[in-house]
């Protein structure tokens, strides 16, 4: 990987989910349309892979946050085995 690719891949890490997804859609569209040279197609493919990985990172983070919220919601007095004060 050359310095230019390193910079391009590194800037993917700063994208929001929506930005990465939008750019990924554009990259896929360009690849499907064709007309690019082999070198350009490979660069687009690499960019697409980096964008897809970024989207997956965002989605995994969201999944973890949802799991944590569900666990906290389920962690009420009944879930912990402790009754609320005044209840038997």
LOPAZA-231037 format. One record per atom (N, C-alpha, C): residue number from 1; residue in three letters; chain; x, y, z. Coordinates in nm, 3 decimals. Atoms other than C-alpha are relative to their C-alpha. Layout:
<atoms>
 pos code unit      c1      c2      c3
 NUM  Ala    A       X       Y       Z
...
</atoms>
This chain:
<atoms>
 pos code unit      c1      c2      c3
   1  Unk    A   0.087  -0.119   0.000
   1  Unk    A   0.000   0.000   0.000
   1  Unk    A   0.090   0.123   0.000
   2  Unk    A  -0.082  -0.121   0.007
   2  Unk    A   0.146   0.335  -0.099
   2  Unk    A  -0.054   0.107   0.094
   3  Unk    A   0.038  -0.108  -0.094
   3  Unk    A   0.127   0.661   0.096
   3  Unk    A  -0.136   0.058  -0.032
   4  Unk    A   0.130  -0.055   0.039
   4  Unk    A  -0.171   0.788  -0.104
   4  Unk    A  -0.113  -0.089   0.049
   5  Unk    A   0.103   0.093  -0.047
   5  Unk    A  -0.374   0.474  -0.028
   5  Unk    A  -0.012   0.003   0.151
   6  Unk    A   0.003  -0.007  -0.146
   6  Unk    A  -0.277   0.498   0.338
   6  Unk    A  -0.081   0.120   0.047
   7  Unk    A   0.073  -0.121  -0.036
   7  Unk    A  -0.412   0.852   0.356
   7  Unk    A  -0.147  -0.016  -0.032
   8  Unk    A   0.139   0.019   0.040
   8  Unk    A  -0.729   0.762   0.167
   8  Unk    A  -0.073  -0.096   0.094
   9  Unk    A   0.060   0.096  -0.092
   9  Unk    A  -0.796   0.463   0.391
   9  Unk    A  -0.013   0.062   0.139
  10  Unk    A   0.005  -0.064  -0.132
  10  Unk    A  -0.714   0.666   0.703
  10  Unk    A  -0.115   0.099   0.009
  11  Unk    A   0.107  -0.099  -0.008
  11  Unk    A  -0.965   0.935   0.611
  11  Unk    A  -0.137  -0.068   0.011
  12  Unk    A   0.125   0.074  -0.016
  12  Unk    A  -1.238   0.667   0.601
  12  Unk    A  -0.035  -0.011   0.149
  13  Unk    A   0.022   0.014  -0.144
  13  Unk    A  -1.195   0.632   0.978
  13  Unk    A  -0.069   0.121   0.061
  14  Unk    A   0.063  -0.121  -0.054
  14  Unk    A  -1.322   0.987   1.026
  14  Unk    A  -0.143   0.020  -0.050
  15  Unk    A   0.134  -0.016   0.057
  15  Unk    A  -1.645   0.934   0.831
  15  Unk    A  -0.109  -0.051   0.093
  16  Unk    A   0.117   0.051  -0.072
  16  Unk    A  -1.985   0.901   0.993
  16  Unk    A  -0.054  -0.119  -0.078
  17  Unk    A   0.062   0.113   0.068
  17  Unk    A  -2.193   0.596   0.908
  17  Unk    A  -0.066   0.046  -0.130
  18  Unk    A   0.074  -0.049   0.116
  18  Unk    A  -2.409   0.798   0.671
  18  Unk    A   0.094   0.043  -0.112
  19  Unk    A  -0.096  -0.043   0.101
  19  Unk    A  -2.109   0.949   0.492
  19  Unk    A   0.066  -0.121  -0.067
  20  Unk    A  -0.065   0.119   0.053
  20  Unk    A  -1.938   0.612   0.452
  20  Unk    A  -0.096  -0.079  -0.089
  21  Unk    A   0.100   0.073   0.077
  21  Unk    A  -2.259   0.447   0.330
  21  Unk    A  -0.028   0.069  -0.133
  22  Unk    A   0.027  -0.077   0.122
  22  Unk    A  -2.328   0.724   0.078
  22  Unk    A   0.114  -0.014  -0.100
  23  Unk    A  -0.114   0.014   0.089
  23  Unk    A  -1.977   0.706  -0.062
  23  Unk    A   0.011  -0.143  -0.051
  24  Unk    A  -0.004   0.139   0.042
  24  Unk    A  -1.992   0.325  -0.071
  24  Unk    A  -0.099  -0.025  -0.113
  25  Unk    A   0.100   0.012   0.107
  25  Unk    A  -2.311   0.343  -0.279
  25  Unk    A   0.055   0.059  -0.131
  26  Unk    A  -0.057  -0.065   0.118
  26  Unk    A  -2.132   0.580  -0.520
  26  Unk    A   0.111  -0.087  -0.061
  27  Unk    A  -0.109   0.085   0.048
  27  Unk    A  -1.829   0.349  -0.545
  27  Unk    A  -0.058  -0.123  -0.071
  28  Unk    A   0.063   0.118   0.061
  28  Unk    A  -2.048   0.045  -0.618
  28  Unk    A  -0.061   0.038  -0.134
  29  Unk    A   0.061  -0.047   0.125
  29  Unk    A  -2.235   0.244  -0.882
  29  Unk    A   0.106   0.019  -0.108
  30  Unk    A  -0.108  -0.020   0.096
  30  Unk    A  -1.908   0.343  -1.050
  30  Unk    A   0.054  -0.133  -0.051
  31  Unk    A  -0.051   0.131   0.040
  31  Unk    A  -1.787  -0.017  -1.050
  31  Unk    A  -0.099  -0.073  -0.090
  32  Unk    A   0.102   0.066   0.080
  32  Unk    A  -2.115  -0.145  -1.189
  32  Unk    A  -0.013   0.062  -0.139
  33  Unk    A   0.010  -0.070   0.127
  33  Unk    A  -2.117   0.118  -1.464
  33  Unk    A   0.111  -0.042  -0.094
  34  Unk    A  -0.114   0.039   0.082
  34  Unk    A  -1.776   0.010  -1.584
  34  Unk    A   0.066   0.122  -0.061
  35  Unk    A  -0.067  -0.109   0.069
  35  Unk    A  -1.554   0.216  -1.808
  35  Unk    A   0.129   0.045   0.065
  36  Unk    A  -0.124  -0.039  -0.068
  36  Unk    A  -1.277   0.257  -1.553
  36  Unk    A   0.112  -0.096  -0.041
  37  Unk    A  -0.115   0.086   0.030
  37  Unk    A  -0.929   0.124  -1.619
  37  Unk    A   0.013  -0.103   0.112
  38  Unk    A  -0.023   0.102  -0.101
  38  Unk    A  -0.812  -0.181  -1.429
  38  Unk    A   0.054   0.063   0.128
  39  Unk    A  -0.060  -0.065  -0.117
  39  Unk    A  -0.603   0.039  -1.198
  39  Unk    A  -0.104   0.082   0.076
  40  Unk    A   0.106  -0.078  -0.065
  40  Unk    A  -0.897   0.271  -1.129
  40  Unk    A  -0.101  -0.091   0.067
  41  Unk    A   0.095   0.095  -0.059
  41  Unk    A  -1.126  -0.025  -1.068
  41  Unk    A   0.054  -0.060   0.128
  42  Unk    A  -0.062   0.054  -0.121
  42  Unk    A  -0.882  -0.172  -0.819
  42  Unk    A   0.000   0.103   0.113
  43  Unk    A   0.002  -0.107  -0.100
  43  Unk    A  -0.855   0.162  -0.639
  43  Unk    A  -0.141   0.018   0.056
  44  Unk    A   0.139  -0.011  -0.046
  44  Unk    A  -1.235   0.187  -0.626
  44  Unk    A  -0.036  -0.118   0.090
  45  Unk    A   0.029   0.120  -0.080
  45  Unk    A  -1.258  -0.169  -0.496
  45  Unk    A   0.060   0.013   0.140
  46  Unk    A  -0.067  -0.017  -0.130
  46  Unk    A  -1.006  -0.097  -0.219
  46  Unk    A  -0.073   0.104   0.085
  47  Unk    A   0.074  -0.106  -0.072
  47  Unk    A  -1.192   0.221  -0.126
  47  Unk    A  -0.133  -0.057   0.050
  48  Unk    A   0.126   0.061  -0.038
  48  Unk    A  -1.519   0.028  -0.123
  48  Unk    A   0.015  -0.095   0.118
  49  Unk    A  -0.026   0.092  -0.112
  49  Unk    A  -1.373  -0.237   0.107
  49  Unk    A   0.020   0.078   0.130
  50  Unk    A  -0.023  -0.082  -0.120
  50  Unk    A  -1.253   0.032   0.348
  50  Unk    A  -0.130   0.064   0.048
  51  Unk    A   0.128  -0.061  -0.037
  51  Unk    A  -1.592   0.204   0.341
  51  Unk    A  -0.095  -0.102   0.061
  52  Unk    A   0.086   0.105  -0.054
  52  Unk    A  -1.777  -0.123   0.398
  52  Unk    A   0.045  -0.039   0.141
  53  Unk    A  -0.051   0.031  -0.134
  53  Unk    A  -1.552  -0.199   0.695
  53  Unk    A  -0.038   0.110   0.099
  54  Unk    A   0.038  -0.113  -0.087
  54  Unk    A  -1.623   0.148   0.836
  54  Unk    A  -0.147  -0.009   0.038
  55  Unk    A   0.143   0.016  -0.027
  55  Unk    A  -1.998   0.092   0.803
  55  Unk    A  -0.021  -0.113   0.100
  56  Unk    A   0.014   0.114  -0.091
  56  Unk    A  -1.963  -0.245   0.975
  56  Unk    A   0.043   0.037   0.142
  57  Unk    A  -0.045  -0.046  -0.131
  57  Unk    A  -1.769  -0.083   1.260
  57  Unk    A  -0.109   0.082   0.068
  58  Unk    A   0.109  -0.081  -0.056
  58  Unk    A  -2.047   0.173   1.310
  58  Unk    A  -0.118  -0.088   0.042
  59  Unk    A   0.114   0.086  -0.031
  59  Unk    A  -2.315  -0.097   1.297
  59  Unk    A   0.028  -0.089   0.121
  60  Unk    A  -0.035   0.082  -0.116
  60  Unk    A  -2.130  -0.317   1.545
  60  Unk    A  -0.004   0.083   0.128
  61  Unk    A   0.008  -0.089  -0.116
  61  Unk    A  -2.095  -0.021   1.782
  61  Unk    A  -0.144   0.026   0.040
  62  Unk    A   0.142  -0.022  -0.029
  62  Unk    A  -2.467   0.048   1.753
  62  Unk    A  -0.062  -0.125   0.061
  63  Unk    A   0.051   0.127  -0.054
  63  Unk    A  -2.542  -0.321   1.816
  63  Unk    A   0.042  -0.017   0.147
  64  Unk    A  -0.048   0.012  -0.138
  64  Unk    A  -2.328  -0.316   2.130
  64  Unk    A  -0.074   0.096   0.092
  65  Unk    A   0.074  -0.097  -0.081
  65  Unk    A  -2.501  -0.002   2.256
  65  Unk    A  -0.142  -0.047   0.026
  66  Unk    A   0.135   0.053  -0.019
  66  Unk    A  -2.843  -0.160   2.200
  66  Unk    A   0.000  -0.117   0.098
  67  Unk    A  -0.010   0.114  -0.093
  67  Unk    A  -2.736  -0.479   2.378
  67  Unk    A   0.020   0.050   0.143
  68  Unk    A  -0.024  -0.054  -0.133
  68  Unk    A  -2.609  -0.273   2.671
  68  Unk    A  -0.126   0.065   0.056
  69  Unk    A   0.124  -0.064  -0.044
  69  Unk    A  -2.932  -0.072   2.686
  69  Unk    A  -0.103  -0.105   0.039
  70  Unk    A   0.093   0.108  -0.033
  70  Unk    A  -3.137  -0.392   2.680
  70  Unk    A   0.039  -0.067   0.131
  71  Unk    A  -0.047   0.063  -0.123
  71  Unk    A  -2.923  -0.544   2.953
  71  Unk    A  -0.030   0.089   0.120
  72  Unk    A   0.030  -0.093  -0.109
  72  Unk    A  -2.965  -0.232   3.168
  72  Unk    A  -0.149   0.003   0.029
  73  Unk    A   0.145   0.000  -0.018
  73  Unk    A  -3.340  -0.233   3.108
  73  Unk    A  -0.047  -0.128   0.067
  74  Unk    A   0.036   0.129  -0.060
  74  Unk    A  -3.359  -0.599   3.201
  74  Unk    A   0.058  -0.015   0.140
  75  Unk    A  -0.068   0.010  -0.128
  75  Unk    A  -3.144  -0.536   3.506
  75  Unk    A  -0.077   0.063   0.114
  76  Unk    A   0.083  -0.054  -0.107
  76  Unk    A  -3.437  -0.405   3.713
  76  Unk    A  -0.002  -0.092   0.120
  77  Unk    A   0.001   0.079  -0.123
  77  Unk    A  -3.515  -0.544   4.060
  77  Unk    A  -0.039  -0.146  -0.022
  78  Unk    A   0.039   0.139   0.022
  78  Unk    A  -3.688  -0.856   3.927
  78  Unk    A   0.112  -0.078  -0.069
  79  Unk    A  -0.103   0.068   0.075
  79  Unk    A  -3.404  -0.939   3.692
  79  Unk    A   0.121  -0.033   0.087
  80  Unk    A  -0.115   0.023  -0.086
  80  Unk    A  -3.145  -0.915   3.969
  80  Unk    A  -0.036  -0.091   0.118
  81  Unk    A   0.042   0.086  -0.111
  81  Unk    A  -3.350  -1.127   4.207
  81  Unk    A  -0.031   0.078   0.127
  82  Unk    A   0.026  -0.082  -0.117
  82  Unk    A  -3.404  -0.836   4.445
  82  Unk    A  -0.138   0.063  -0.016
  83  Unk    A   0.134  -0.058   0.003
  83  Unk    A  -3.760  -0.736   4.523
  83  Unk    A   0.007   0.147   0.031
  84  Unk    A   0.008  -0.141  -0.033
  84  Unk    A  -3.861  -0.374   4.536
  84  Unk    A  -0.035   0.014   0.146
  85  Unk    A   0.033  -0.020  -0.142
  85  Unk    A  -3.882  -0.235   4.888
  85  Unk    A  -0.151   0.002   0.020
  86  Unk    A   0.142   0.002  -0.033
  86  Unk    A  -4.221  -0.304   5.042
  86  Unk    A  -0.076  -0.111  -0.070
  87  Unk    A   0.066   0.111   0.069
  87  Unk    A  -4.295  -0.605   4.818
  87  Unk    A   0.060  -0.129   0.049
  88  Unk    A  -0.048   0.132  -0.043
  88  Unk    A  -4.271  -0.966   4.920
  88  Unk    A   0.002  -0.097  -0.114
</atoms>
